[in-house]
């Protein structure tokens, strides 16, 4: 992992863990639910960089920042959905979905090498991107009491990224147009752990973290998913949650004719309503 990623993770953990150590004698909401569904808004800050080398392997592609280079607005509020539950007292499952898309037109401020093409400075460029994240996890609850629960298990996140880029340069003596289409999808298996604790009447806090690193093969890289939350249930079956999520994936894809590299980061607060059984 990069140093900046480690710093962000340590910061979130430092903020979350003290809250989990708090306990009161008040009657508290259960640590985990039999079944729940959460829906709301995710105000995400998205960063996407990509690189495509030439098919001949003789030229390395430029690391393209889609927001800086193509003007794609990657910071939006999107819908967020999560479902989950507990089977018996030991098996905990959950899944979530999040998506983001953007498009823009702008003048390039530098030369960009993407595959076998050169996107020239001052060319009129257009771009669009569609990102979809689908995640799931299973935890074996090593500890499950009325006030707290801790589990460890496996998770997986499917990242699907589709980007279409084009540019045209007309300098009165020559017209040059280039276009690229990049589409990658991959399931990233993750080691997963989570902890939840009821801290007071109607209140519950939690943290979950997942990580994987893979070397070699057609797909290599690392991924991390981290979230903290505070939940408030004014009613027995209905409440609200404020969460902060941090997600980072850095992958290289080896193709027969070229190599792609994609880095996706999304982070920000989520406000959701939860119905629990």
Residue, then its C-alpha position, 0 to 999 in steps of 0.5 A: x500500500x502507498x504511504x498516503x493510503x496507510x495514513x488515511x486508514x490509521x486516521x479513520x481507525x484512530x477516530x473509530x476505536x475510542x468510540x467503540x470502547x464506550x459503554x453504558x448501563x442503559x438498555x441498548x439496541x442489539x449488536x447485530x440484526x437478524x435482517x436489515x435493509x439500508x438505503x440512502x445517499x453517498x456523498x463520494x469523492x471519487x478519484x480515477x487514474x488509468x494507464x494503457x501501454x502501447x500494443x507493441x510494448x515499446x511505449x509506456x502510457x501516461x498516467x491519466x487523471x480523468x478529473x484533471x486531464x479530461x474534466x470529469x466531475x468525479x465528486x457527486x452524491x449517489x444512491x447507496x443500498x445495503x442488505x444483510x443479516x445474521x443466520x443463527x448466532x454465528x453467520x453474518x452476511x451483507x452486500x452493497x451496491x454503489x455506482x457513479x457516472x460522469x461526462x465532460x468536454x474540455x481542452x487538453x493541457x498536456x500530451x497524453x499517451x494512451x495505447x498507440x495514440x497520442x492525445x495532443x495538447x490543446x486538442x478538444x477532448x471528450x470523455x465519459x466514465x461509468x463505475x459500478x461497485x458491488x460488494x459482499x462479505x461473510x463473517x464468522x462471529x467469534x464473539x456474539x453477545x447482546x452488547x457487542x459482536x466481532x467477526x472475521x471472514x471473507x469478502x469480495x468487491x466487483x469493480x466494473x469501470x468503462x471509460x470512453x475517451x476521444x480528442x480532435x486537433x485542428x491546427x489549420x494545416x492538419x486534422x488529427x483525431x484519436x479515440x480509446x475505449x477502456x473497460x475492465x471488471x474484476x472480482x477482488x476477494x478480500x480478508x474481512x473483519x468487523x466489530x459492532x457495539x451497542x453503546x447506549x439506549x438506541x445507539x450502536x457503533x461499528x467498524x469493518x475492514x477488508x484487504x487483499x494483495x495479489x502478485x503475478x498473473x493476469x491481474x495483480x494489485x491490492x485493494x482495501x475497503x474500510x468503513x465506520x458508522x454510528x447508528x441511531x434507532x428511535x424506533x424498534x425497527x427503524x433508524x438512521x446511520x451516518x457512515x464514513x467509507x474509504x475504498x481503494x483499488x489499484x490493479x494491473x491487467x495483463x492483456x495479450x496486446x497491451x497492459x492496463x493499469x487502473x486506480x480507483x478511490x472513493x471516500x466520503x460520508x453516507x447517510x442511510x435509513x435502516x429497517x431491521x427485523 
